[in-house]
Amino acid sequence: MLRLLSRKVTVATLGSRCYIKTMMPSPKPVARDSLAGFSILELFLVIVIIFIAYTLFMSAGSKSNQEKRLADCQANLQSIYAALNTYAPDHDGAFPAVPGASSSEAPLSLLVPKYTTGTEFFICPGGSDKPLPPARPFADGKISYAYYMGWTQAGGAGAPLMSDAQVNTAPKTPGQPVFSPDGKKPGNNHNKFGGNFLFGDGNVQSTPARLTLTLPPMTNILLLNPKP
């Protein structure tokens, strides 16, 4: 509310008689609409800035977010590596294999539940694949990782055992696309920001969408992508 200040004025009249007249100032109008409009504009600008910041730094398709997811993905692959090396001694040093397998789910499902009860390791944190039921084989389900079927523990430190889902199952040489270059399927576990490879010594290395790693020649090794 406006606080109005009054003032008294002495008014002279004929006959030398005076009286006091109270003068009230006229209140000045307040441009409420313009103030309210400015506040709404400010709020809109703040929302836009927050949205842009989220898109750049927090969303699943952002580079900074996927850099963290690549690190989480490395931990997943190393957990699977532990299960693979628990499986191999029980199978003459061979890693899981299923004759006629057309995707990576069938052979890797052999690890569960005897060699690992954790199934969360088979879902890449950078993608959108749904969680698997715990401690249950997943041959009929879908995982996130490609698998090089046919290796044994004698394959050596440089043998690629697994990777993020790839663009195709053809052999790759440095400079060729191995993961999605545009964030679209296939091979987009980490949007367009590359992926990870797990090697025979448990080492995990990252590469951009175009391969920067040198993979050894592979005989009798079958690369299996997960189901689309």
C-alpha positions in Angstrom: 0.0 0.0 0.0 1.1 3.5 -0.6 1.6 5.7 2.4 0.0 9.0 1.7 1.3 12.1 3.4 -1.2 14.8 4.0 -0.5 18.5 4.5 -2.6 21.2 6.0 -3.2 24.5 4.3 -4.6 27.6 5.9 -7.3 29.2 3.8 -8.4 32.8 4.3 -12.0 33.8 3.5 -13.9 37.0 3.5 -14.7 38.3 6.9 -11.2 37.5 8.2 -12.3 34.0 9.2 -9.8 31.2 8.6 -10.1 27.5 8.5 -7.8 24.6 8.0 -8.1 22.5 4.8 -6.3 19.2 4.6 -4.6 18.6 1.2 -4.0 15.0 0.2 -1.4 14.3 -2.6 -2.5 12.2 -5.5 -0.8 8.8 -5.5 1.4 8.0 -8.4 0.5 4.9 -10.4 2.9 1.9 -10.2 3.6 0.0 -13.4 2.9 -3.4 -11.9 2.5 -5.1 -15.2 6.0 -4.0 -16.4 7.6 -5.2 -13.2 5.9 -8.5 -13.3 6.8 -9.0 -17.0 10.4 -8.3 -16.3 10.5 -11.0 -13.5 8.9 -13.6 -15.9 11.6 -12.8 -18.5 14.3 -13.2 -15.9 12.9 -16.6 -14.9 12.6 -17.7 -18.5 16.3 -16.8 -19.1 17.4 -18.7 -16.0 15.5 -21.8 -17.2 17.1 -21.6 -20.6 20.6 -21.3 -19.1 20.0 -24.3 -16.8 18.7 -26.4 -19.7 21.7 -25.6 -21.9 24.1 -26.4 -19.0 22.4 -29.7 -18.4 22.5 -30.6 -22.1 26.2 -29.8 -22.3 27.4 -31.3 -19.0 24.9 -33.7 -17.5 22.8 -35.4 -20.2 23.5 -38.9 -21.4 24.7 -37.5 -24.8 27.1 -35.0 -23.4 30.9 -35.5 -23.6 31.6 -34.9 -19.9 28.9 -37.3 -18.9 30.1 -40.0 -21.2 33.7 -39.6 -20.0 32.5 -40.6 -16.6 30.5 -43.5 -18.0 33.6 -44.7 -19.9 35.3 -45.1 -16.5 32.3 -46.9 -15.0 32.3 -49.1 -18.1 35.9 -50.0 -17.6 35.1 -51.3 -14.1 32.3 -53.4 -15.6 34.7 -55.1 -18.1 37.2 -55.8 -15.4 34.5 -57.4 -13.3 33.6 -59.7 -16.2 37.3 -60.4 -16.7 37.5 -61.8 -13.2 34.6 -64.1 -14.0 36.2 -65.2 -17.3 39.4 -66.2 -15.6 37.4 -68.1 -13.0 35.6 -70.0 -15.7 38.7 -70.8 -17.8 40.5 -73.2 -15.4 37.4 -75.4 -15.3 37.4 -75.6 -19.1 41.0 -76.4 -20.0 41.9 -72.7 -20.1 39.2 -71.8 -22.7 36.9 -68.9 -22.3 33.1 -69.4 -22.8 32.1 -70.6 -26.3 28.8 -71.7 -27.8 28.9 -73.3 -31.3 26.7 -71.5 -33.7 26.2 -68.5 -31.4 25.1 -65.4 -33.3 25.4 -62.8 -30.5 27.5 -62.3 -27.4 24.7 -63.1 -25.0 24.8 -66.9 -25.4 28.5 -67.5 -24.5 28.8 -64.9 -21.8 25.6 -66.2 -20.2 27.6 -69.3 -19.3 29.3 -67.3 -16.6 26.1 -66.8 -14.6 25.5 -67.8 -11.8 28.4 -70.2 -11.1 31.2 -67.8 -11.9 29.4 -64.5 -11.1 26.0 -63.8 -9.7 26.3 -60.1 -10.8 24.5 -59.4 -14.1 24.8 -55.6 -13.8 28.3 -55.8 -15.1 27.0 -56.8 -18.5 25.0 -53.6 -19.0 27.0 -50.5 -20.1 26.3 -47.5 -17.9 26.7 -45.2 -20.9 23.8 -46.7 -22.9 20.1 -47.4 -22.4 19.9 -51.2 -22.2 17.6 -52.4 -19.5 18.9 -54.1 -16.3 19.1 -57.9 -16.2 17.6 -60.1 -13.5 20.3 -60.8 -10.9 22.0 -64.2 -10.7 20.1 -65.6 -13.8 21.5 -66.6 -17.2 20.6 -64.1 -19.9 21.0 -66.0 -23.1 17.5 -64.9 -24.1 18.1 -61.3 -22.9 20.2 -58.4 -24.2 23.6 -57.2 -22.9 25.7 -54.2 -24.0 29.1 -55.8 -24.9 30.7 -57.4 -27.9 32.7 -60.7 -27.3 35.6 -62.2 -29.1 34.7 -65.9 -28.9 37.4 -68.5 -29.3 40.3 -67.2 -27.1 41.9 -69.2 -24.3 44.1 -68.0 -21.5 47.1 -68.8 -23.6 46.1 -66.0 -26.0 48.3 -63.5 -24.2 48.1 -60.0 -22.9 47.2 -58.5 -26.3 44.2 -60.6 -27.1 41.0 -58.5 -27.2 38.4 -60.4 -25.2 35.5 -57.9 -25.1 34.5 -54.4 -26.1 31.6 -52.1 -26.1 29.1 -52.9 -28.9 30.7 -52.3 -32.2 29.4 -50.8 -35.5 29.7 -54.3 -37.1 31.6 -57.6 -36.6 34.2 -57.1 -39.4 37.9 -57.0 -38.5 39.1 -53.4 -37.6 42.4 -51.7 -38.3 43.5 -48.3 -36.9 41.5 -45.4 -38.5 38.4 -47.4 -39.2 35.1 -46.8 -37.4 34.7 -49.2 -34.6 32.1 -47.4 -32.6 29.3 -45.0 -33.7 30.6 -41.8 -35.1 27.3 -39.9 -34.8 25.6 -41.3 -31.6 23.2 -43.5 -33.6 23.0 -47.3 -33.4 24.8 -49.6 -33.8 27.8 -49.2 -31.5 26.6 -46.2 -29.6 27.0 -47.3 -25.9 28.8 -44.1 -25.3 26.9 -42.0 -27.9 29.6 -40.7 -30.4 32.4 -40.6 -27.8 34.0 -44.0 -28.5 34.2 -47.0 -26.2 36.4 -49.5 -24.4 38.3 -52.7 -25.1 39.2 -55.4 -22.6 42.4 -57.3 -23.2 43.8 -60.7 -22.1 45.8 -59.2 -19.2 42.8 -57.5 -17.8 43.8 -54.1 -19.1 41.0 -51.9 -20.5 41.8 -49.2 -23.1 39.5 -46.6 -24.5 39.4 -45.4 -28.2 37.4 -42.8 -30.0 34.8 -43.8 -32.6 37.7 -44.4 -35.1 40.0 -47.1 -33.8 43.3 -45.9 -32.4 44.4 -49.3 -31.0 46.2 -51.9 -32.9 44.5 -55.3 -32.7 46.5 -58.5 -33.4 45.6 -60.8 -36.2 42.9 -63.3 -35.1 42.5 -66.8 -36.4 39.5 -68.9 -35.4 38.2 -66.0 -33.3 34.6 -64.9 -33.9 33.5 -61.4 -33.0 29.9 -61.4 -31.6 28.0 -58.2 -31.1 25.1 -58.1 -28.6 21.6 -58.3 -29.9 20.4 -55.1 -31.6 
